[in-house]
Amino acid sequence: MIGALTGLAFGLIATSVFPEVSGTVTLYALAGMGAVAAAVFEAPISTTLIVFELTGDWQIALAVMFTVSISTALFSRIVDQSFFLTQIERRGIHLAAGPQAYLLAMFRVVSVIRKVDDPRATNEDACWEMIGDGIYVDGNATHEPTMPIFDGASVPFIPVVTLSGEESLPELWGLSST
């Protein structure tokens, strides 16, 4: 609606100032509508094809293609992501980061740890040394905070602990490995 009305207003001005070189007012309304829709939804090709399908006029499709190109380029410089991705982000789902980030947020660390008494686990002293250096992850957390720790610390495993309080020492559950 905003795009159609803006395009219509521009079309009324353009056709009154330059009547011999401007198109119809409808052309400007469709171009404005397509420009706003394509930019907000981040769907420039779909918007152009829909307008062409609705009108069947290739001249209008060319005008819409031109305005859609400009609006999409400007909108991508101003806004980070589309309307739909913004709505999904508000619900706590990070689809823009890719499926791997979504999967990391789905599973808890405790579901894949190697227990301390496992024969393949690293000795407990190495775990406590890493905990002392601040390299550990809460067992109730998801895998999201774990991956940056692996990248930043360049370690083959991270101790998994239960944080019971500020005064007491954490309880060592096991370790999470790459």
TORPA-4810 file (N, C-alpha, C, O; in nm, 3 decimals):
<nodes>
NODE_1_0.082_-0.118_0.000_0.000_0.000_0.000_0.087_0.126_0.000_0.062_0.220_-0.076_M
NODE_2_0.190_0.127_0.086_0.278_0.243_0.093_0.351_0.263_-0.040_0.361_0.375_-0.090_I
NODE_3_0.400_0.155_-0.095_0.471_0.164_-0.223_0.380_0.207_-0.336_0.419_0.288_-0.420_G
NODE_4_0.260_0.152_-0.339_0.166_0.189_-0.445_0.127_0.336_-0.434_0.120_0.406_-0.535_A
NODE_5_0.101_0.383_-0.313_0.063_0.523_-0.296_0.179_0.618_-0.324_0.159_0.725_-0.383_L
NODE_6_0.299_0.580_-0.284_0.416_0.663_-0.314_0.442_0.667_-0.464_0.469_0.773_-0.521_T
NODE_7_0.433_0.552_-0.528_0.450_0.548_-0.673_0.341_0.627_-0.745_0.369_0.694_-0.845_G
NODE_8_0.219_0.619_-0.696_0.108_0.694_-0.755_0.131_0.844_-0.740_0.109_0.919_-0.835_L
NODE_9_0.174_0.888_-0.622_0.203_1.031_-0.600_0.315_1.078_-0.692_0.306_1.185_-0.752_A
NODE_10_0.420_0.997_-0.703_0.529_1.033_-0.794_0.480_1.036_-0.937_0.519_1.123_-1.015_F
NODE_11_0.395_0.940_-0.973_0.341_0.935_-1.109_0.254_1.055_-1.142_0.260_1.106_-1.254_G
NODE_12_0.174_1.100_-1.047_0.091_1.219_-1.070_0.178_1.343_-1.095_0.148_1.424_-1.182_L
NODE_13_0.285_1.355_-1.018_0.376_1.469_-1.036_0.450_1.456_-1.169_0.461_1.553_-1.243_I
NODE_14_0.502_1.336_-1.198_0.579_1.316_-1.322_0.495_1.337_-1.447_0.541_1.398_-1.544_A
NODE_15_0.372_1.288_-1.445_0.288_1.304_-1.565_0.239_1.448_-1.582_0.210_1.489_-1.694_T
NODE_16_0.229_1.523_-1.474_0.187_1.663_-1.488_0.303_1.752_-1.531_0.282_1.849_-1.604_S
NODE_17_0.427_1.721_-1.486_0.543_1.802_-1.523_0.596_1.765_-1.662_0.627_1.852_-1.743_V
NODE_18_0.605_1.634_-1.690_0.657_1.585_-1.818_0.555_1.494_-1.885_0.577_1.373_-1.890_F
NODE_19_0.445_1.546_-1.936_0.341_1.457_-1.989_0.382_1.381_-2.115_0.331_1.271_-2.140_P
NODE_20_0.473_1.438_-2.195_0.509_1.372_-2.321_0.612_1.260_-2.304_0.620_1.173_-2.391_E
NODE_21_0.691_1.259_-2.196_0.794_1.157_-2.180_0.766_1.060_-2.066_0.839_0.962_-2.050_V
NODE_22_0.663_1.084_-1.987_0.636_0.994_-1.874_0.532_0.890_-1.912_0.458_0.904_-2.009_S
NODE_23_0.530_0.784_-1.831_0.434_0.676_-1.854_0.301_0.708_-1.787_0.275_0.821_-1.747_G
NODE_24_0.219_0.607_-1.776_0.090_0.626_-1.711_0.106_0.627_-1.560_0.208_0.581_-1.508_T
NODE_25_0.008_0.678_-1.491_0.011_0.684_-1.346_0.009_0.542_-1.289_0.069_0.517_-1.185_V
NODE_26_-0.058_0.451_-1.355_-0.065_0.311_-1.311_0.074_0.247_-1.313_0.107_0.168_-1.225_T
NODE_27_0.153_0.281_-1.411_0.289_0.229_-1.420_0.369_0.266_-1.296_0.439_0.183_-1.239_L
NODE_28_0.359_0.390_-1.254_0.433_0.436_-1.136_0.382_0.369_-1.009_0.460_0.335_-0.920_Y
NODE_29_0.251_0.350_-0.999_0.194_0.283_-0.882_0.242_0.139_-0.873_0.279_0.093_-0.765_A
NODE_30_0.242_0.068_-0.984_0.290_-0.070_-0.984_0.440_-0.078_-0.956_0.485_-0.167_-0.884_L
NODE_31_0.516_0.016_-1.012_0.660_0.017_-0.988_0.690_0.046_-0.841_0.778_-0.017_-0.783_A
NODE_32_0.618_0.139_-0.780_0.637_0.170_-0.639_0.599_0.053_-0.550_0.669_0.021_-0.455_G
NODE_33_0.487_-0.011_-0.583_0.443_-0.128_-0.507_0.546_-0.241_-0.516_0.581_-0.302_-0.415_M
NODE_34_0.594_-0.266_-0.635_0.694_-0.371_-0.653_0.825_-0.339_-0.584_0.889_-0.428_-0.528_G
NODE_35_0.865_-0.212_-0.586_0.991_-0.173_-0.523_0.987_-0.195_-0.372_1.082_-0.249_-0.315_A
NODE_36_0.879_-0.154_-0.308_0.869_-0.169_-0.163_0.857_-0.317_-0.125_0.923_-0.364_-0.032_V
NODE_37_0.774_-0.390_-0.197_0.756_-0.533_-0.166_0.886_-0.611_-0.185_0.921_-0.694_-0.101_A
NODE_38_0.956_-0.584_-0.293_1.081_-0.657_-0.319_1.187_-0.626_-0.214_1.261_-0.715_-0.173_A
NODE_39_1.194_-0.501_-0.172_1.295_-0.463_-0.072_1.263_-0.521_0.065_1.351_-0.576_0.131_A
NODE_40_1.139_-0.510_0.109_1.103_-0.556_0.243_1.109_-0.708_0.253_1.158_-0.762_0.352_V
NODE_41_1.060_-0.777_0.151_1.057_-0.923_0.155_1.185_-0.986_0.103_1.202_-1.108_0.112_F
NODE_42_1.275_-0.906_0.050_1.398_-0.953_-0.015_1.368_-1.059_-0.120_1.428_-1.167_-0.121_E
NODE_43_1.276_-1.026_-0.207_1.236_-1.117_-0.314_1.221_-1.039_-0.445_1.110_-1.025_-0.495_A
NODE_44_1.331_-0.987_-0.500_1.320_-0.903_-0.620_1.273_-0.978_-0.745_1.193_-0.926_-0.823_P
NODE_45_1.320_-1.099_-0.763_1.282_-1.174_-0.882_1.135_-1.215_-0.875_1.062_-1.201_-0.973_I
NODE_46_1.094_-1.264_-0.760_0.955_-1.304_-0.743_0.861_-1.187_-0.762_0.757_-1.200_-0.826_S
NODE_47_0.896_-1.072_-0.707_0.811_-0.954_-0.720_0.799_-0.911_-0.865_0.690_-0.879_-0.912_T
NODE_48_0.910_-0.911_-0.937_0.906_-0.873_-1.079_0.820_-0.971_-1.159_0.741_-0.929_-1.243_T
NODE_49_0.835_-1.099_-1.133_0.756_-1.199_-1.205_0.607_-1.189_-1.171_0.523_-1.208_-1.258_L
NODE_50_0.575_-1.160_-1.046_0.434_-1.147_-1.007_0.370_-1.029_-1.077_0.258_-1.039_-1.127_I
NODE_51_0.441_-0.916_-1.081_0.385_-0.798_-1.150_0.370_-0.827_-1.298_0.269_-0.788_-1.358_V
NODE_52_0.466_-0.894_-1.360_0.455_-0.927_-1.501_0.338_-1.022_-1.526_0.265_-1.008_-1.624_F
NODE_53_0.320_-1.118_-1.437_0.209_-1.211_-1.450_0.075_-1.143_-1.435_-0.021_-1.173_-1.507_E
NODE_54_0.067_-1.050_-1.340_-0.059_-0.979_-1.318_-0.095_-0.887_-1.434_-0.212_-0.878_-1.473_L
NODE_55_0.004_-0.820_-1.489_-0.025_-0.721_-1.595_-0.012_-0.779_-1.735_-0.090_-0.743_-1.824_T
NODE_56_0.083_-0.867_-1.757_0.107_-0.920_-1.890_0.175_-0.819_-1.981_0.183_-0.841_-2.102_G
NODE_57_0.222_-0.711_-1.926_0.284_-0.603_-2.005_0.433_-0.600_-1.976_0.474_-0.578_-1.862_D
NODE_58_0.515_-0.622_-2.078_0.658_-0.628_-2.057_0.717_-0.491_-2.028_0.821_-0.483_-1.963_W
NODE_59_0.653_-0.382_-2.075_0.702_-0.247_-2.046_0.688_-0.216_-1.896_0.777_-0.156_-1.836_Q
NODE_60_0.577_-0.256_-1.837_0.559_-0.237_-1.693_0.659_-0.325_-1.618_0.716_-0.283_-1.517_I
NODE_61_0.681_-0.446_-1.668_0.777_-0.536_-1.604_0.917_-0.476_-1.606_0.992_-0.491_-1.509_A
NODE_62_0.955_-0.408_-1.714_1.087_-0.343_-1.720_1.096_-0.229_-1.620_1.199_-0.212_-1.554_L
NODE_63_0.991_-0.150_-1.608_0.991_-0.040_-1.511_0.999_-0.095_-1.368_1.072_-0.042_-1.285_A
NODE_64_0.925_-0.202_-1.341_0.928_-0.264_-1.209_1.066_-0.323_-1.183_1.118_-0.313_-1.072_V
NODE_65_1.125_-0.384_-1.284_1.258_-0.443_-1.268_1.361_-0.335_-1.232_1.448_-0.357_-1.148_M
NODE_66_1.349_-0.220_-1.294_1.440_-0.108_-1.266_1.422_-0.058_-1.122_1.520_-0.042_-1.050_F
NODE_67_1.298_-0.035_-1.081_1.274_0.017_-0.946_1.305_-0.089_-0.839_1.352_-0.055_-0.731_T
NODE_68_1.280_-0.214_-0.870_1.311_-0.322_-0.776_1.462_-0.332_-0.754_1.507_-0.355_-0.642_V
NODE_69_1.539_-0.315_-0.860_1.685_-0.321_-0.848_1.737_-0.210_-0.757_1.821_-0.234_-0.670_S
NODE_70_1.688_-0.091_-0.778_1.733_0.023_-0.697_1.689_0.007_-0.551_1.768_0.027_-0.460_I
NODE_71_1.564_-0.029_-0.531_1.513_-0.039_-0.394_1.580_-0.153_-0.317_1.609_-0.138_-0.198_S
NODE_72_1.606_-0.263_-0.382_1.672_-0.376_-0.315_1.815_-0.340_-0.276_1.861_-0.374_-0.167_T
NODE_73_1.885_-0.271_-0.365_2.023_-0.230_-0.335_2.026_-0.131_-0.219_2.110_-0.143_-0.130_A
NODE_74_1.936_-0.033_-0.218_1.931_0.064_-0.110_1.890_0.000_0.022_1.950_0.028_0.127_L
NODE_75_1.790_-0.085_0.018_1.739_-0.148_0.140_1.842_-0.240_0.203_1.853_-0.247_0.325_F
NODE_76_1.920_-0.310_0.120_2.021_-0.401_0.174_2.134_-0.323_0.241_2.203_-0.377_0.328_S
NODE_77_2.155_-0.198_0.202_2.256_-0.115_0.267_2.207_-0.062_0.402_2.286_-0.037_0.493_R
NODE_78_2.075_-0.044_0.414_2.018_0.016_0.534_1.982_-0.088_0.639_2.008_-0.068_0.758_I
NODE_79_1.923_-0.200_0.597_1.870_-0.299_0.689_1.947_-0.430_0.672_1.984_-0.467_0.561_V
NODE_80_1.973_-0.499_0.786_2.053_-0.622_0.785_1.982_-0.739_0.719_2.043_-0.810_0.638_D
NODE_81_1.856_-0.760_0.751_1.787_-0.881_0.706_1.643_-0.850_0.670_1.592_-0.742_0.698_Q
NODE_82_1.579_-0.946_0.608_1.443_-0.926_0.560_1.342_-0.922_0.675_1.374_-0.952_0.790_S
NODE_83_1.222_-0.884_0.640_1.112_-0.876_0.736_1.088_-1.012_0.801_1.068_-1.021_0.922_F
NODE_84_1.090_-1.118_0.720_1.063_-1.251_0.772_1.172_-1.299_0.867_1.142_-1.358_0.971_F
NODE_85_1.298_-1.276_0.833_1.407_-1.315_0.922_1.404_-1.237_1.052_1.439_-1.291_1.157_L
NODE_86_1.361_-1.112_1.047_1.348_-1.033_1.169_1.241_-1.092_1.260_1.262_-1.101_1.381_T
NODE_87_1.129_-1.133_1.203_1.022_-1.193_1.282_1.067_-1.325_1.346_1.034_-1.353_1.461_Q
NODE_88_1.141_-1.404_1.273_1.189_-1.533_1.325_1.295_-1.510_1.432_1.299_-1.584_1.531_I
NODE_89_1.382_-1.409_1.415_1.483_-1.377_1.516_1.417_-1.337_1.647_1.469_-1.369_1.754_E
NODE_90_1.305_-1.267_1.641_1.236_-1.226_1.763_1.185_-1.345_1.842_1.163_-1.334_1.962_R
NODE_91_1.166_-1.456_1.777_1.123_-1.578_1.845_1.240_-1.661_1.895_1.221_-1.768_1.953_R
NODE_92_1.361_-1.613_1.874_1.480_-1.681_1.925_1.537_-1.785_1.830_1.623_-1.864_1.870_G
NODE_93_1.493_-1.787_1.705_1.545_-1.882_1.607_1.637_-1.805_1.513_1.594_-1.709_1.450_I
NODE_94_1.761_-1.847_1.502_1.862_-1.776_1.424_1.885_-1.847_1.290_1.987_-1.915_1.273_H
NODE_95_1.792_-1.832_1.198_1.804_-1.898_1.068_1.907_-1.833_0.978_1.966_-1.900_0.893_L
NODE_96_1.930_-1.705_0.994_2.024_-1.635_0.907_2.166_-1.687_0.924_2.245_-1.680_0.830_A
NODE_97_2.199_-1.739_1.039_2.332_-1.794_1.064_2.353_-1.929_0.998_2.466_-1.976_0.988_A
NODE_98_2.247_-1.991_0.951_2.257_-2.120_0.884_2.205_-2.233_0.971_2.180_-2.214_1.090_G
NODE_99_2.189_-2.352_0.912_2.133_-2.464_0.987_2.223_-2.512_1.100_2.173_-2.564_1.200_P
NODE_100_2.353_-2.496_1.086_2.443_-2.543_1.191_2.422_-2.463_1.319_2.430_-2.520_1.428_Q
NODE_101_2.396_-2.334_1.310_2.372_-2.254_1.431_2.240_-2.293_1.495_2.228_-2.295_1.618_A
NODE_102_2.141_-2.322_1.413_2.011_-2.363_1.467_2.023_-2.496_1.541_1.966_-2.514_1.648_Y
NODE_103_2.097_-2.589_1.483_2.116_-2.719_1.547_2.197_-2.708_1.675_2.171_-2.779_1.772_L
NODE_104_2.295_-2.619_1.678_2.374_-2.599_1.800_2.287_-2.548_1.914_2.312_-2.579_2.030_L
NODE_105_2.185_-2.471_1.881_2.096_-2.417_1.984_1.992_-2.518_2.030_1.924_-2.495_2.130_A
NODE_106_1.978_-2.629_1.960_1.874_-2.727_1.992_1.917_-2.829_2.098_1.833_-2.877_2.174_M
NODE_107_2.045_-2.861_2.105_2.091_-2.970_2.192_2.176_-2.918_2.306_2.255_-2.825_2.289_F
NODE_108_2.159_-2.979_2.422_2.236_-2.940_2.540_2.372_-3.012_2.540_2.387_-3.120_2.484_R
NODE_109_2.468_-2.949_2.604_2.604_-3.003_2.612_2.604_-3.137_2.684_2.678_-3.228_2.646_V
NODE_110_2.522_-3.150_2.787_2.521_-3.272_2.869_2.482_-3.395_2.787_2.513_-3.507_2.828_V
NODE_111_2.416_-3.377_2.675_2.373_-3.492_2.595_2.488_-3.560_2.520_2.474_-3.673_2.475_S
NODE_112_2.602_-3.493_2.506_2.713_-3.551_2.429_2.846_-3.548_2.504_2.952_-3.557_2.441_V
NODE_113_2.843_-3.536_2.635_2.971_-3.528_2.706_3.031_-3.666_2.730_2.962_-3.768_2.728_I
NODE_114_3.159_-3.666_2.751_3.231_-3.786_2.794_3.248_-3.773_2.945_3.313_-3.680_2.993_R
NODE_115_3.191_-3.866_3.020_3.193_-3.859_3.166_3.337_-3.867_3.218_3.427_-3.917_3.150_K
NODE_116_3.357_-3.819_3.339_3.491_-3.817_3.400_3.546_-3.958_3.418_3.666_-3.979_3.403_V
NODE_117_3.459_-4.054_3.449_3.506_-4.191_3.472_3.523_-4.272_3.344_3.559_-4.389_3.350_D
NODE_118_3.499_-4.213_3.229_3.517_-4.280_3.100_3.667_-4.302_3.079_3.746_-4.210_3.102_D
NODE_119_3.709_-4.422_3.034_3.853_-4.449_3.014_3.915_-4.362_2.904_4.036_-4.341_2.904_P
NODE_120_3.834_-4.311_2.812_3.886_-4.226_2.705_3.896_-4.079_2.745_3.947_-3.998_2.669_R
NODE_121_3.846_-4.045_2.864_3.847_-3.905_2.909_3.988_-3.864_2.952_4.068_-3.946_2.996_A
NODE_122_4.016_-3.737_2.938_4.142_-3.680_2.983_4.145_-3.679_3.135_4.040_-3.680_3.200_T
NODE_123_4.265_-3.678_3.192_4.272_-3.681_3.339_4.207_-3.557_3.399_4.199_-3.452_3.337_N
NODE_124_4.162_-3.573_3.522_4.086_-3.470_3.591_4.169_-3.346_3.620_4.115_-3.235_3.623_E
NODE_125_4.299_-3.363_3.641_4.384_-3.248_3.672_4.389_-3.149_3.555_4.387_-3.027_3.576_D
NODE_126_4.395_-3.201_3.432_4.395_-3.113_3.315_4.263_-3.036_3.305_4.261_-2.919_3.267_A
NODE_127_4.153_-3.104_3.341_4.022_-3.037_3.339_4.018_-2.924_3.441_3.972_-2.814_3.411_C
NODE_128_4.066_-2.950_3.562_4.064_-2.848_3.668_4.156_-2.731_3.634_4.128_-2.617_3.671_W
NODE_129_4.265_-2.760_3.566_4.354_-2.653_3.524_4.284_-2.561_3.423_4.296_-2.439_3.429_E
NODE_130_4.210_-2.622_3.330_4.136_-2.542_3.232_4.024_-2.463_3.299_3.996_-2.349_3.261_M
NODE_131_3.960_-2.523_3.399_3.854_-2.453_3.472_3.914_-2.332_3.544_3.853_-2.225_3.548_I
NODE_132_4.032_-2.350_3.599_4.102_-2.239_3.664_4.135_-2.126_3.567_4.138_-2.009_3.606_G
NODE_133_4.161_-2.162_3.441_4.190_-2.061_3.338_4.063_-1.999_3.280_4.070_-1.908_3.198_D
NODE_134_3.948_-2.048_3.324_3.821_-1.993_3.275_3.769_-2.059_3.150_3.678_-2.008_3.085_G
NODE_135_3.828_-2.173_3.114_3.784_-2.246_2.995_3.697_-2.362_3.040_3.747_-2.468_3.077_I
NODE_136_3.566_-2.341_3.036_3.469_-2.445_3.073_3.334_-2.404_3.018_3.314_-2.290_2.975_Y
NODE_137_3.241_-2.498_3.021_3.105_-2.470_2.976_3.008_-2.533_3.075_3.035_-2.638_3.133_V
NODE_138_2.895_-2.467_3.093_2.791_-2.518_3.184_2.721_-2.636_3.116_2.685_-2.628_2.999_D
NODE_139_2.702_-2.743_3.190_2.638_-2.863_3.135_2.494_-2.841_3.094_2.443_-2.916_3.010_G
NODE_140_2.427_-2.742_3.150_2.288_-2.715_3.114_2.275_-2.624_2.994_2.164_-2.601_2.945_N
NODE_141_2.386_-2.571_2.944_2.383_-2.482_2.828_2.368_-2.562_2.699_2.385_-2.684_2.697_A
NODE_142_2.336_-2.492_2.593_2.332_-2.555_2.460_2.473_-2.549_2.401_2.565_-2.497_2.463_T
NODE_143_2.488_-2.603_2.281_2.619_-2.605_2.216_2.660_-2.470_2.158_2.774_-2.454_2.116_H
NODE_144_2.569_-2.374_2.155_2.602_-2.242_2.099_2.724_-2.177_2.163_2.812_-2.133_2.091_E
NODE_145_2.733_-2.170_2.297_2.852_-2.106_2.355_2.977_-2.194_2.349_3.087_-2.144_2.372_P
NODE_146_2.962_-2.321_2.320_3.076_-2.412_2.319_3.166_-2.390_2.198_3.289_-2.391_2.212_T
NODE_147_3.109_-2.370_2.082_3.189_-2.357_1.960_3.283_-2.236_1.961_3.399_-2.250_1.920_M
NODE_148_3.238_-2.118_2.007_3.335_-2.007_2.016_3.449_-2.035_2.113_3.560_-1.985_2.094_P
NODE_149_3.424_-2.113_2.217_3.530_-2.147_2.312_3.633_-2.237_2.243_3.754_-2.217_2.259_I
NODE_150_3.586_-2.334_2.166_3.679_-2.420_2.090_3.763_-2.336_1.994_3.884_-2.357_1.982_F
NODE_151_3.699_-2.241_1.925_3.771_-2.158_1.829_3.871_-2.065_1.897_3.985_-2.051_1.852_D
NODE_152_3.829_-2.003_2.007_3.914_-1.905_2.073_4.029_-1.965_2.151_4.139_-1.910_2.152_G
NODE_153_4.004_-2.077_2.218_4.107_-2.136_2.305_4.194_-2.238_2.233_4.301_-2.274_2.283_A
NODE_154_4.152_-2.286_2.118_4.226_-2.388_2.042_4.260_-2.508_2.128_4.376_-2.547_2.139_S
NODE_155_4.158_-2.565_2.190_4.176_-2.681_2.277_4.100_-2.800_2.220_4.000_-2.781_2.150_V
NODE_156_4.146_-2.925_2.249_4.077_-3.043_2.194_3.952_-3.081_2.274_3.868_-3.158_2.226_P
NODE_157_3.938_-3.027_2.397_3.821_-3.058_2.478_3.792_-2.940_2.571_3.878_-2.855_2.594_F
NODE_158_3.671_-2.939_2.623_3.630_-2.835_2.718_3.566_-2.905_2.837_3.477_-2.988_2.818_I
NODE_159_3.607_-2.873_2.959_3.542_-2.932_3.076_3.396_-2.886_3.086_3.363_-2.770_3.061_P
NODE_160_3.310_-2.980_3.123_3.168_-2.951_3.141_3.140_-2.954_3.290_3.167_-3.054_3.357_V
NODE_161_3.087_-2.845_3.342_3.066_-2.831_3.486_2.923_-2.792_3.517_2.847_-2.751_3.428_V
NODE_162_2.886_-2.804_3.645_2.761_-2.752_3.696_2.796_-2.632_3.781_2.874_-2.643_3.876_T
NODE_163_2.740_-2.519_3.748_2.766_-2.398_3.825_2.662_-2.388_3.935_2.547_-2.354_3.909_L
NODE_164_2.703_-2.417_4.059_2.607_-2.418_4.170_2.597_-2.283_4.239_2.492_-2.254_4.297_S
NODE_165_2.697_-2.202_4.237_2.693_-2.072_4.301_2.827_-2.003_4.292_2.926_-2.065_4.252_G
NODE_166_2.831_-1.877_4.330_2.955_-1.801_4.321_3.056_-1.843_4.427_3.177_-1.839_4.403_E
NODE_167_3.009_-1.882_4.543_3.098_-1.916_4.655_3.161_-2.055_4.641_3.275_-2.074_4.681_E
NODE_168_3.087_-2.151_4.586_3.135_-2.290_4.582_3.202_-2.321_4.449_3.179_-2.254_4.348_S
NODE_169_3.285_-2.423_4.450_3.352_-2.469_4.329_3.253_-2.539_4.237_3.156_-2.599_4.284_L
NODE_170_3.274_-2.531_4.107_3.185_-2.602_4.015_3.206_-2.753_4.025_3.314_-2.799_4.061_P
NODE_171_3.102_-2.828_3.993_3.110_-2.974_3.994_3.144_-3.020_3.852_3.076_-2.984_3.757_E
NODE_172_3.250_-3.099_3.839_3.295_-3.147_3.708_3.211_-3.266_3.665_3.209_-3.369_3.733_L
NODE_173_3.142_-3.253_3.552_3.060_-3.362_3.498_3.140_-3.449_3.402_3.131_-3.572_3.405_W
NODE_174_3.218_-3.384_3.318_3.292_-3.456_3.216_3.353_-3.355_3.121_3.386_-3.243_3.161_G
NODE_175_3.369_-3.395_2.996_3.425_-3.304_2.899_3.357_-3.320_2.764_3.306_-3.426_2.728_L
NODE_176_3.358_-3.210_2.692_3.303_-3.207_2.557_3.421_-3.196_2.463_3.507_-3.110_2.481_S
NODE_177_3.427_-3.282_2.364_3.543_-3.277_2.273_3.497_-3.245_2.132_3.380_-3.258_2.098_S
NODE_178_3.593_-3.202_2.050_3.563_-3.163_1.911_3.534_-3.282_1.826_3.506_-3.268_1.707_T
</nodes>
